[in-house]
């Protein structure tokens, strides 16, 4: 098999390739490129699972970055077990054809307990005293120690949260090279999330994001230089394009005002009770799954949401079949935002009653995706001294919470998930193996086959 690396540059589109990405621009010019037709939903877990299985969410079951687990009556985001993906992955198929085939998965999602030969993914340690310690999970397990001994502890707080920076993507890139030197797999999958951060914070404001573009360009240059010396087929691709937004929509507040959502009050604060609610929304960027307990109100809820300013369409029944989303995990309704809008998970009507996790970076407790976790309040000049003080308290053994995330959804300026109108905002597939691409655009389900061709076509 021909050695191949897939470098997933999150958010990369034709619109972003230019003067601030000189290496990527030259790589594109020397190689070949096609657009990937956006899928619905255009979010991390769904897109990656489609790329790695060649199947739609209808079959592989990853209908978003999270969904309502009906058996448990809980909303869960960012799960990690590969067993959640219900279709055969690319490494499984290739191992059947060639038992000697090997694969390294560096930070693509659903990374734990798969049949990939080598894998690394974020896995913090949650201590009994409330502290969260940066760490990773790896297979084989000693790879974790090898990488962190060489590179230092994985910079978890630069991977997500207000302190996100190029450090996390650079660490992943360096770890990928070390893993390749140790094991020399046939296929390496690398996840570089850096552009995701400021594109969501600031949108397509090149006066701000030009620095981010230059930083990720340098990381890609470093990776491509290493793999080029090993006669490797190099693929650069992305999962989605991020576009400007200005209108956050609070679907759960709308449903609550109609008496459809049930709320529990604990310690004077409100919590969403999805198991008791007649209808609630699981927000995920520009799409939201709406789960309805009482089927007799489905059309009423659909009509209500269709009238919300900023909602482009509400899919159900045959619409979900047509969009390849007819899976038991999918909501009874799928709400899609218009190009200027995105969905929050907010369900409280009074900020004073918001749950404690609302003001924290807590991706596992929130019943929906929250991009505001990457931001602090720009009107609070003392926010960083507050953070330092709280961290000192934690190190001294005192219990405290990092409640520094503002409840200001309007701060978010970029989002994704819907199908963009502009082709310049479509995800992209670039390769140094020109012979593989023969069309200007491909479906997301065709990416798996394109990667396979890089490995098997001599």
C-alpha positions, 0 to 999 in steps of 0.5 A, spaced: 500 500 500 502 507 498 503 510 505 497 516 505 496 521 510 489 525 511 490 532 514 484 535 517 484 542 517 478 544 520 474 550 517 478 550 511 475 553 504 477 556 498 475 563 501 480 562 506 486 560 501 490 566 499 496 570 501 495 568 509 496 561 507 502 561 502 504 553 503 497 551 502 496 555 496 502 552 493 500 545 495 493 546 491 497 549 485 501 543 485 496 538 486 489 537 485 483 540 488 475 538 489 470 541 493 466 536 498 458 538 497 456 540 504 452 534 508 447 536 513 449 536 518 455 539 517 458 538 524 465 535 526 462 528 528 457 527 523 462 529 517 468 525 520 464 519 521 461 520 514 468 520 511 471 514 514 465 510 513 462 512 506 455 512 509 450 517 511 448 518 518 442 514 516 446 508 516 452 510 521 448 513 526 452 520 528 446 525 527 450 530 530 456 532 535 451 529 540 443 527 541 438 525 546 440 518 548 432 516 549 434 510 553 437 514 559 433 520 558 439 524 557 442 529 552 450 527 551 455 531 547 462 529 545 462 521 547 468 518 545 467 510 544 467 508 537 462 503 538 457 509 537 459 509 529 454 503 526 458 502 520 464 499 518 470 504 518 475 505 513 481 501 517 476 495 518 475 494 510 482 495 508 484 490 514 479 485 511 483 486 504 490 486 507 491 484 514 498 487 514 494 494 513 495 499 519 492 505 521 494 511 526 488 516 528 490 522 531 484 526 534 479 524 529 473 523 533 470 516 536 477 514 537 476 510 543 476 502 542 476 502 535 480 497 531 485 502 529 492 500 530 494 506 534 490 512 536 490 518 541 485 523 543 484 528 549 482 524 555 482 529 561 483 526 568 477 528 573 480 528 580 475 527 586 477 534 589 474 537 582 480 539 578 480 537 571 487 535 569 490 535 562 491 528 559 490 524 553 488 516 552 492 512 547 492 505 544 497 502 545 497 505 552 504 506 553 504 511 547 501 516 551 507 516 556 511 516 550 508 522 547 507 526 553 514 525 555 517 528 549 512 533 548 510 535 555 502 534 557 497 535 552 495 543 552 488 541 553 486 548 555 488 551 548 484 545 545 478 548 547 475 554 552 477 561 552 485 560 552 485 556 545 491 557 541 495 554 535 499 550 541 494 544 541 494 543 533 502 544 533 502 538 539 497 534 535 502 535 529 508 533 533 505 527 536 503 525 529 510 525 527 512 521 533 507 516 532 509 515 525 516 515 526 515 509 532 510 505 528 510 507 520 502 506 519 500 506 512 494 511 513 495 516 518 489 521 520 490 528 523 485 533 526 488 540 526 482 544 529 485 551 530 481 555 525 475 553 528 476 557 534 477 565 531 472 563 525 467 562 530 469 568 535 470 573 529 467 570 523 470 571 516 474 578 519 481 577 515 484 583 520 483 578 525 483 571 522 489 572 518 494 570 524 490 564 525 491 562 517 498 563 517 499 559 524 495 553 521 499 554 514 506 553 518 503 547 521 501 544 515 507 546 512 511 542 517 507 536 517 507 536 509 515 537 509 515 531 513 511 526 510 513 528 503 520 526 505 517 519 506 514 519 499 507 519 502 500 521 498 498 527 502 491 529 503 488 536 506 481 536 507 476 539 511 469 538 514 465 544 513 466 551 512 464 557 517 460 563 515 458 569 518 452 569 523 449 575 527 442 572 530 442 567 536 436 563 536 434 560 543 429 555 541 428 552 548 426 558 551 420 559 545 418 551 547 418 553 554 414 559 553 409 554 550 409 550 556 412 544 552 419 544 556 419 541 564 424 544 568 427 542 575 430 547 580 436 545 584 439 549 589 435 555 586 438 554 579 434 551 573 436 545 569 432 542 563 429 535 564 428 532 557 425 526 560 419 530 562 419 535 557 413 534 551 418 537 546 425 540 547 431 542 542 438 539 542 442 545 539 448 544 535 451 550 531 446 551 525 441 545 526 437 543 532 434 536 533 427 537 536 425 531 540 417 530 541 414 526 547 407 526 545 406 525 537 399 529 537 403 535 538 408 534 532 405 538 527 403 544 532 411 544 534 413 544 527 408 550 525 411 554 531 418 553 529 417 555 522 414 562 524 421 563 528 425 569 525 432 566 523 429 559 522 430 557 514 426 550 515 424 545 519 424 537 516 420 531 518 418 525 515 420 524 508 424 530 509 429 527 513 429 520 509 431 525 503 437 528 507 439 522 509 438 523 517 432 518 518 435 514 524 432 513 531 437 518 534 435 524 530 430 528 533 422 528 530 424 535 527 430 537 525 431 545 525 435 549 520 437 556 521 438 561 515 445 563 513 445 569 519 443 565 524 445 559 529 441 556 535 443 556 543 441 551 548 439 556 553 432 554 556 432 559 562 428 566 562 432 569 567 440 569 567 440 569 575 437 562 574 441 559 569 445 553 571 452 553 574 455 550 568 452 555 563 458 560 566 463 554 565 467 550 560 463 544 561 462 540 554 459 534 557 453 537 562 450 542 557 444 539 553 447 542 547 453 545 543 455 552 546 461 556 542 460 561 547 465 557 551 471 560 547 469 567 550 470 571 556 466 578 557 469 583 553 466 588 558 469 585 564 477 588 564 478 583 571 476 577 568 483 574 567 485 576 574 479 572 576 481 566 573 488 567 576 485 567 583 481 561 582 487 557 579 491 559 585 485 557 590 485 550 586 492 549 587 492 550 594 486 545 595 480 550 595 474 548 591 472 553 586 469 554 579 471 557 573 465 561 572 468 566 567 463 564 561 458 570 559 451 568 557 452 573 551 450 569 545 451 575 541 458 575 542 459 569 537 460 571 530 461 565 526 457 558 525 456 552 521 452 546 520 447 548 514 448 547 507 452 554 505 449 557 498 456 560 496 461 554 493 467 558 496 464 556 503 464 549 501 469 544 505 475 542 500 479 536 498 486 537 496 491 532 494 498 531 491 496 525 487 492 528 481 490 522 478 485 520 483 481 527 482 476 527 476 471 531 478 470 538 481 466 536 487 464 530 490 459 527 495 461 527 503 460 519 502 465 519 496 471 521 501 472 514 504 473 511 497 478 517 495 482 516 501 482 508 499 484 510 492 490 513 495 492 507 499 491 502 493 492 505 486 499 505 484 
